[in-house]
C-alpha cells in the first residue's frame, strides 16, 4: 500500500519534524479520514499517480467498437485522433494531423500528418496507418472486425454500408492522407475529432485480433498495462509521447466504484484523487471540506426513456404520447438531481445551436395520459406488464437510474401501466437494448461527442443508425430527409432551421420521453490541477498534476 498524501501545511511540518527526530517514515492517520489524502513519497515529491473513480467499467478498450462513455474516457488516454477538441470546448484543432485543407466543393479533405510519431509498440504512425483504420471501420466484411463487434459510431457518423459518406481514404505519401466524400458533410471535421475514430496500431490489430479490444495500442500519452474487470484499469506514462512535456503523470489507475456514496467516501478517505457523478446530497459536505474541490462539467447531455417502437403497443404514437404525459419531470429533478438538472423537452440540450425552444413539452397530466390510452384502444390501461430497463450504473446524466425508474414506475401505474424494472450488468444492458428483444421501454442518455446537433438527432434517432445508437428502432422518412439535408448544408443558419424542424417531427412522434439535462458534478483533491472538464465527457488526463 502506498503512503498517504497530506494536504495541510501543519501536518507536512509535523512529518518533517518526526523525520528529523529519526522516527520511521510511515505517515500517521488522523481521526478525520478527509484529512488523510495519499501521502508524499519519501523523497518529498508527490506520488505521481492519479486514481480516478467512476461509476462503471468499460465495455471494451477499442473505441471504434463501443458507444459508452466509460470506454471512451479510457481510450482517450491511450489513443490520439487526427483532430482534437480544444480544452473545455468542441472547437477542433490539429492533433495527429498538423494541418488540413478542404476542396472548394467540400468533397476532398487532405491532412498533413505529424512526423516521428510512434505507436506504443514502436511501429510508425503514418498515412498507411490512417488508411488501415478507416478501411477497417468502413468495411462490413473486414478481417479485423471480430465476432460480436460492430462499428456503430462509424455507421452513425458516416452512413450505413449502402450509403457511405466517405468514398475513399488514400495515402498520398507517407505523411499525407486524403479523404474523398460522396457528398459534402458539414460536421465532417467535428466527426473526425471524436474518440471513436482514434488511430490504433495496424500491427497490433493484425496480431492481437479480438484481443485488441482488451489490449489496446495507440499513440496516446499513456500505455495500457492491466485491466481487472469491474475493478480497475492501469495505464502508465508513454515516455516517447509526441507532445513535449506530456504527460505530467507517471501512472493512471481508473477505478470502478458503482455506488456514488461509496465513491465519495473513497475520495474523502484518500483512496482516489478525483471522482465523477457526485450525489447532489453530498454537495454540502464537499463544499465544506477545504481539502476537496468541486468541478462542474458543462451541461451537454440528455437522459431519456426510449420506447421500443418495433414492439406493440409502442408502435402507436398515442401510447407514446400518453406515457410522456405520465412522467413528472420536475418532481424527478427535485427528488434526484438536487438542482443540478433541468427538465428536457427535446432530444438535444438547450446549450447547443439549433435547439428549438418554441416547442411545448407534454405537460404532466395523468388524466390526459388516460385519455390518450383510451383513444389508442386501452381504456383500462395496458393489458400486459411492461419490461422497463433501468440503468445499472451511474452516469453524468443519470446518477441513480433505479430510483428514477421506480418513481416513473409509480406514475405509470396510476394510468394502468404496470412496469417490471430490470437492470442487467452494463455491457449486457447495452447489448440487450441494441438487440431490442427483451426491453419494452428503456432508460439511457447521451453526452454530445462533437458540438454538432447531428450527433444528437441523426446519431440517436435516424433510421440509418439501426441497429446501433437508435435503440428505439424509430423510423420516420420525413425526419431522415431533413437530417440528411442538414448534413449536406454548409450554411449554419439553414442547418439550424432544419434541426428545429427535426425536433418538431420528433416531439409529435414521441419515440422518447426526454427527461433531463444535467450539469454533471465531479469532486477532486484540492491540490489536483490541470484538469479541464470537457462538455463531451471525455478529456485527456495528460495535463493533470498535483500542486
C-alpha positions in Angstrom: 0.0 0.0 0.0 1.3 3.5 -0.8 1.7 6.1 1.9 -0.9 8.7 2.3 -0.6 12.2 0.9 -1.0 15.2 3.2 -2.7 18.5 2.3 -2.3 20.8 5.3 1.0 22.6 5.9 0.7 21.8 9.6 0.9 18.0 9.0 3.6 18.5 6.5 5.7 20.3 9.1 4.9 17.6 11.6 6.1 14.9 9.3 9.4 16.8 8.7 9.9 17.1 12.5 9.4 13.4 13.0 11.8 12.6 10.2 14.5 14.8 11.8 13.9 13.1 15.1 14.9 9.8 13.5 11.4 8.3 13.5 10.2 5.8 10.8 9.0 7.1 7.5 5.4 5.9 7.8 2.7 8.6 7.7 0.3 8.8 10.7 -3.5 8.6 10.5 -5.9 11.3 11.6 -9.3 10.6 13.1 -10.8 12.5 10.2 -10.3 10.4 7.1 -10.7 13.5 4.8 -7.6 14.9 6.3 -5.6 11.9 5.1 -5.3 12.0 1.3 -2.5 9.9 -0.2 1.0 10.9 1.2 4.1 12.3 -0.4 6.9 9.9 -1.5 9.8 9.5 0.9 11.9 12.0 -1.2 9.3 14.7 -0.6 7.9 14.6 -4.2 4.3 13.8 -4.9 3.3 10.3 -5.7 2.7 11.0 -9.4 -0.2 8.5 -9.8 -3.7 9.6 -10.5 -6.5 7.4 -9.2 -9.8 8.3 -10.9 -13.1 7.0 -9.5 -16.0 6.3 -11.8 -19.4 4.6 -11.7 -18.9 1.6 -14.1 -16.4 -0.4 -16.0 -15.6 0.0 -19.7 -17.3 -2.3 -22.2 -14.1 -2.6 -24.3 -10.9 -0.6 -24.9 -11.1 -0.4 -28.6 -13.0 2.9 -29.1 -14.2 2.0 -32.6 -16.5 -0.8 -31.3 -18.0 0.9 -28.3 -20.6 3.6 -27.8 -20.4 4.1 -24.0 -18.6 6.9 -22.2 -16.8 4.6 -19.8 -15.0 3.0 -22.7 -14.3 6.3 -24.4 -12.8 8.1 -21.4 -10.1 5.3 -21.1 -9.5 5.2 -24.8 -8.8 9.0 -24.8 -5.7 8.4 -22.7 -4.3 5.6 -24.9 -5.1 6.8 -28.4 -4.9 10.0 -30.5 -7.1 11.3 -33.3 -6.3 13.3 -36.4 -8.0 16.3 -34.9 -8.9 17.0 -31.3 -11.2 19.4 -29.4 -9.7 22.4 -27.6 -9.8 22.1 -23.9 -13.3 22.7 -22.4 -14.9 23.1 -25.8 -15.8 21.4 -29.1 -13.7 23.6 -31.4 -11.4 21.4 -33.4 -7.7 21.8 -33.7 -4.8 19.7 -35.1 -3.6 16.6 -33.3 -2.0 13.7 -35.2 -2.8 15.8 -38.3 -0.8 19.0 -38.1 -2.9 20.7 -40.8 -5.6 20.1 -43.3 -7.1 21.6 -46.5 -10.7 21.3 -47.8 -11.6 21.5 -51.5 -13.9 24.2 -52.7 -16.7 21.7 -53.3 -16.4 20.2 -49.8 -15.6 16.7 -51.2 -11.9 16.3 -50.6 -10.1 16.7 -47.3 -6.3 16.5 -47.3 -4.5 16.0 -44.0 -0.7 16.6 -43.4 0.4 14.3 -40.6 2.9 14.8 -37.8 6.3 13.2 -38.4 8.1 11.0 -36.0 5.1 9.7 -34.1 5.3 6.1 -32.8 2.7 3.7 -31.6 3.2 2.2 -28.2 4.5 -1.0 -29.9 7.3 1.0 -31.6 5.8 1.0 -35.1 5.4 4.2 -37.1 2.3 6.3 -37.3 1.8 7.3 -40.9 -0.7 7.7 -43.7 -0.9 3.9 -44.2 -2.0 3.5 -40.6 -4.8 6.0 -41.0 -6.0 4.3 -44.2 -5.9 0.9 -42.4 -8.0 2.1 -39.6 -10.7 3.8 -41.7 -10.9 0.9 -44.1 -11.3 -1.4 -41.2 -14.3 0.6 -39.8 -16.0 1.1 -43.2 -15.8 -2.5 -44.5 -18.6 -4.7 -43.1 -16.5 -7.7 -44.1 -13.2 -6.5 -42.7 -11.0 -9.4 -41.5 -10.4 -7.1 -38.5 -14.0 -7.0 -37.4 -14.3 -9.7 -34.9 -17.3 -11.8 -33.6 -19.8 -9.7 -31.7 -18.2 -6.4 -32.7 -19.7 -3.6 -34.8 -18.6 -0.1 -35.7 -21.7 1.6 -34.7 -20.2 5.1 -34.4 -18.7 4.9 -37.9 -22.1 4.0 -39.3 -23.8 6.7 -37.2 -21.4 9.4 -38.3 -20.6 8.4 -41.8 -23.6 6.5 -43.0 -24.6 2.9 -43.3 -22.7 0.5 -45.6 -25.0 1.1 -48.6 -24.9 4.9 -48.1 -21.4 5.9 -47.0 -20.3 9.5 -46.7 -16.7 8.6 -47.2 -16.0 7.3 -50.7 -12.2 6.7 -50.3 -9.3 7.2 -48.0 -5.9 7.0 -49.6 -2.2 7.7 -48.7 -0.8 10.4 -51.0 2.6 9.9 -49.4 3.9 8.8 -46.1 2.7 11.8 -44.2 -0.3 12.9 -46.3 -3.7 11.2 -46.3 -6.7 12.2 -48.4 -10.4 11.7 -47.8 -12.8 11.8 -50.7 -16.5 12.1 -49.9 -19.6 11.0 -51.8 -21.4 14.1 -50.7 -20.5 17.1 -48.6 -20.8 16.6 -44.8 -21.0 19.8 -42.8 -19.9 18.2 -39.5 -17.1 16.1 -41.1 -14.2 17.7 -39.2 -16.2 17.6 -35.9 -16.7 13.9 -36.5 -13.1 13.1 -37.3 -12.1 14.5 -33.9 -14.3 12.1 -32.0 -12.5 9.5 -29.8 -14.3 6.7 -31.7 -12.0 7.5 -34.6 -8.8 7.1 -32.7 -5.9 5.6 -34.7 -4.8 2.2 -33.5 -1.6 0.3 -34.4 -2.2 -1.8 -37.5 0.4 -4.2 -36.4 -1.3 -4.7 -33.0 -4.7 -5.1 -34.6 -3.4 -7.7 -37.0 -1.6 -9.6 -34.4 -3.8 -9.3 -31.4 -7.0 -9.7 -33.4 -10.0 -9.8 -31.0 -7.7 -9.3 -28.0 -7.0 -5.8 -29.2 -10.3 -4.7 -27.5 -8.7 -5.6 -24.2 -5.0 -4.9 -25.0 -5.1 -1.6 -26.9 -2.2 0.0 -28.6 -2.3 3.7 -29.7 0.0 6.7 -29.8 -1.5 8.4 -26.8 0.0 9.9 -23.6 -0.5 6.6 -21.6 0.2 3.0 -22.4 -2.1 0.2 -21.4 -0.9 -2.0 -18.5 -3.7 -4.0 -17.0 -7.5 -4.4 -16.8 -9.1 -6.0 -13.8 -12.7 -6.3 -14.9 -15.2 -4.4 -12.8 -12.3 -3.1 -10.7 -9.6 -1.1 -12.3 -7.7 -0.2 -15.4 -4.0 0.7 -15.0 -2.1 2.9 -17.5 1.5 4.1 -17.4 3.3 7.1 -18.9 4.3 7.0 -22.5 7.9 8.4 -22.3 8.0 8.9 -26.0 4.8 10.8 -26.3 5.0 13.3 -29.2 3.6 16.3 -27.2 6.5 17.8 -25.4 6.2 17.9 -21.6 3.3 15.5 -21.5 2.0 13.5 -19.8 2.8 15.0 -16.4 1.6 11.9 -14.5 3.6 8.7 -14.3 0.6 6.4 -13.9 -3.2 6.5 -14.0 -5.5 4.0 -12.3 -9.1 4.2 -13.3 -11.3 2.5 -10.6 -14.9 1.4 -10.9 -16.9 2.1 -7.8 -20.6 1.7 -8.7 -22.2 3.4 -5.7 -21.9 7.2 -5.7 -21.7 7.5 -1.9 -19.0 4.8 -1.7 -17.1 6.6 -4.4 -17.3 9.9 -2.4 -16.2 8.2 0.7 -13.2 6.8 -1.1 -12.3 10.3 -2.1 -12.7 11.6 1.4 -10.6 8.7 2.7 -7.8 9.4 0.2 -8.3 6.2 -1.8 -9.0 8.1 -5.0 -8.0 11.6 -6.2 -11.0 12.6 -8.4 -14.5 11.2 -8.9 -17.4 11.6 -11.3 -21.1 11.7 -10.6 -21.3 13.2 -7.2 -24.7 12.8 -5.5 -26.4 16.2 -5.1 -26.9 15.2 -1.4 -23.1 15.1 -0.9 -22.5 18.6 -2.3 -22.7 20.4 1.0 -20.2 18.0 2.6 -17.8 18.5 -0.4 -18.1 22.3 -0.3 -17.3 22.4 3.5 -14.1 20.4 3.1 -11.1 22.6 2.3 -9.1 19.6 1.2 -11.5 19.0 -1.7 -12.7 20.9 -4.7 -16.0 20.9 -6.8 -15.7 20.6 -10.6 -18.7 21.2 -12.9 -18.8 19.8 -16.3 -20.5 22.0 -18.9 -24.1 20.8 -19.5 -24.2 19.0 -22.8 -26.3 15.9 -22.4 -29.8 14.4 -22.3 -31.3 11.5 -20.4 -34.4 9.8 -21.7 -36.9 7.0 -21.6 -37.0 5.3 -25.0 -39.8 3.2 -26.4 -39.0 0.1 -28.4 -41.3 1.0 -31.3 -40.9 -2.3 -33.0 -43.0 -3.8 -30.2 -46.7 -3.3 -29.7 -48.3 -1.2 -28.3 -45.3 1.2 -28.5 -45.6 1.3 -32.3 -48.6 3.5 -31.6 -47.7 7.3 -31.2 -50.8 7.7 -29.0 -49.4 5.3 -26.4 -46.0 7.0 -26.5 -47.7 10.4 -26.1 -49.7 9.1 -23.2 -46.6 7.9 -21.3 -45.0 11.3 -22.0 -47.9 12.9 -20.1 -47.4 10.5 -17.2 -43.8 11.5 -16.3 -43.4 14.2 -13.7 -40.0 15.6 -14.8 -39.9 18.5 -12.4 -40.5 16.1 -9.5 -37.6 13.9 -10.7 -35.3 16.9 -10.9 -36.3 18.0 -7.3 -36.0 14.5 -5.9 -32.9 13.1 -7.5 -30.8 15.8 -9.1 -30.5 18.4 -6.3 -30.8 21.5 -8.5 -28.1 20.3 -11.0 -30.6 19.5 -13.8 -33.4 21.0 -15.8 -36.4 19.1 -17.4 -35.8 18.2 -21.0 -38.3 18.6 -23.8 -36.1 17.9 -26.9 -33.5 15.2 -27.7 -30.7 17.8 -27.6 -29.6 20.2 -24.9 -30.5 24.0 -24.9 -26.8 24.8 -24.9 -26.4 23.6 -28.5 -27.1 25.7 -31.5 -30.2 24.6 -33.4 -32.2 24.0 -30.3 -35.9 24.6 -30.8 -37.1 26.4 -27.7 -40.6 27.2 -29.1 -41.6 23.5 -28.7 -44.1 22.9 -26.0 -43.5 19.8 -23.8 -46.0 17.2 -22.9 -47.2 18.5 -19.5 -47.5 16.2 -16.6 -51.2 15.3 -16.8 -52.4 11.8 -15.8 -56.0 12.4 -17.0 -54.7 13.4 -20.4 -52.5 10.3 -20.4 -55.5 8.0 -19.6 -57.5 9.8 -22.4 -54.8 9.1 -25.0 -54.5 5.5 -23.9 -58.3 5.1 -24.4 -58.0 6.7 -27.9 -55.3 4.1 -28.6 -57.7 1.3 -27.6 -56.6 0.8 -24.0 -59.4 2.4 -21.8 -58.2 0.4 -18.8 -54.5 0.8 -19.3 -52.1 -1.6 -21.0 -53.1 -5.3 -20.6 -49.6 -6.7 -20.4 -46.8 -5.8 -17.9 -44.1 -3.6 -19.5 -40.4 -4.5 -19.2 -38.5 -1.4 -18.2 -34.7 -1.5 -18.5 -33.3 0.9 -15.8 -29.6 1.7 -15.9 -27.4 -0.3 -13.5 -24.6 2.3 -13.3 -24.5 6.0 -12.5 -23.8 8.2 -15.5 -23.3 12.0 -15.7 -26.9 12.4 -17.0 -28.4 9.9 -14.6 -26.8 9.5 -11.1 -29.3 6.8 -9.9 -31.2 5.1 -12.7 -33.0 2.6 -10.5 -34.5 5.2 -8.1 -35.7 7.3 -11.1 -37.2 4.2 -12.7 -39.1 3.4 -9.5 -40.6 6.9 -9.4 -41.6 6.6 -13.1 -43.0 3.2 -12.4 -45.3 4.6 -9.7 -46.7 7.2 -12.0 -47.2 4.7 -14.9 -49.2 2.5 -12.5 -51.6 5.4 -11.9 -52.6 5.2 -15.5 -52.9 1.5 -15.6 -49.4 0.7 -16.9 -47.7 -2.0 -14.8 -43.9 -2.0 -15.1 -41.3 -4.7 -14.4 -37.9 -3.0 -13.8 -34.8 -4.9 -14.9 -31.2 -3.8 -14.6 -28.7 -6.3 -16.0 -25.0 -5.7 -16.0 -23.9 -2.7 -18.0 -22.4 -4.4 -21.1 -25.3 -6.8 -21.2 -27.7 -3.9 -20.8 -26.3 -2.2 -23.9 -26.3 -5.4 -25.9 -29.9 -6.1 -25.0 -31.0 -2.6 -26.0 -29.2 -2.9 -29.3 -30.9 -6.3 -30.0 -34.3 -4.9 -28.9 -35.8 -8.2 -28.0 -36.0 -8.1 -24.2 -37.0 -4.5 -23.4 -40.3 -2.7 -24.0 -39.1 0.7 -22.7 -35.6 1.6 -21.5 -33.6 4.3 -19.8 -30.5 5.8 -21.5 -28.8 9.1 -22.1 -26.2 10.8 -24.3 -23.4 13.2 -23.8 -22.7 15.0 -27.1 -19.4 14.0 -28.8 -18.6 16.8 -31.1 -20.7 20.0 -30.7 -23.0 19.4 -33.6 -26.8 18.8 -33.5 -26.2 15.9 -36.0 -24.5 14.0 -33.2 -27.7 14.0 -31.1 -30.6 13.8 -33.6 -29.2 11.8 -36.5 -27.0 9.6 -34.3 -29.8 8.6 -31.9 -33.0 8.8 -33.9 -32.3 8.4 -37.7 -33.2 5.1 -39.5 -29.5 4.8 -40.6 -28.4 4.2 -37.1 -30.4 1.0 -36.7 -29.1 -1.3 -35.3 -26.8 0.8 -33.2 -27.4 4.0 -31.4 -31.1 4.2 -32.4 -32.2 1.8 -29.7 -35.8 2.7 -30.2 -35.8 1.4 -33.7 -37.6 4.5 -34.7 -38.0 5.2 -38.4 -39.5 8.4 -39.9 -38.8 9.1 -43.6 -39.6 12.8 -43.3 -37.1 13.1 -40.4 -34.5 11.2 -42.4 -34.8 13.5 -45.3 -34.5 16.6 -43.1 -31.4 15.2 -41.3 -29.6 14.2 -44.5 -30.3 17.7 -45.9 -28.9 19.2 -42.7 -25.7 17.2 -43.0 -25.1 18.4 -46.5 -26.0 22.1 -45.9 -22.9 24.2 -45.2 -24.8 27.4 -44.1 -25.2 27.1 -40.3 -28.3 29.2 -40.1 -30.0 27.0 -42.6 -28.8 23.9 -40.8 -30.2 25.3 -37.5 -33.6 25.8 -39.1 -33.6 22.2 -40.4 -32.7 20.8 -36.9 -35.5 22.9 -35.4 -37.9 21.3 -37.9 -36.5 17.9 -37.0 -37.3 18.5 -33.3 -40.9 19.3 -34.2 -41.3 16.0 -36.0 -39.7 14.1 -33.1 -41.9 15.8 -30.5 -45.1 14.8 -32.3 -44.0 11.2 -32.9 -42.7 10.9 -29.3 -40.2 8.0 -29.7 -38.8 9.1 -26.3 -39.6 10.8 -23.1 -36.8 13.3 -22.8 -36.1 13.5 -19.1 -33.4 16.0 -18.0 -30.3 17.9 -19.0 -27.7 17.8 -16.1 -24.7 19.8 -15.1 -22.5 16.8 -14.0 -20.7 17.3 -10.7 -17.2 16.0 -10.1 -15.1 16.2 -6.9 -11.3 16.1 -6.5 -8.5 16.7 -4.1 -7.9 20.4 -3.7 -4.3 20.1 -4.9 -5.2 18.4 -8.2 -4.5 20.8 -11.1 -4.6 20.9 -14.8 -7.9 19.1 -15.3 -10.3 20.8 -17.7 -13.7 19.1 -18.0 -14.9 18.7 -21.5 -18.6 19.1 -22.4 -18.2 15.8 -24.3 -17.4 13.9 -21.1 -14.1 12.7 -22.4 -10.9 14.6 -21.7 -7.2 13.8 -21.6 -5.5 13.3 -18.3 -2.1 14.2 -19.7 -2.1 17.7 -18.3 -3.1 16.7 -14.7 -0.6 17.2 -11.9 -0.6 17.6 -8.2 0.4 21.0 -6.8 
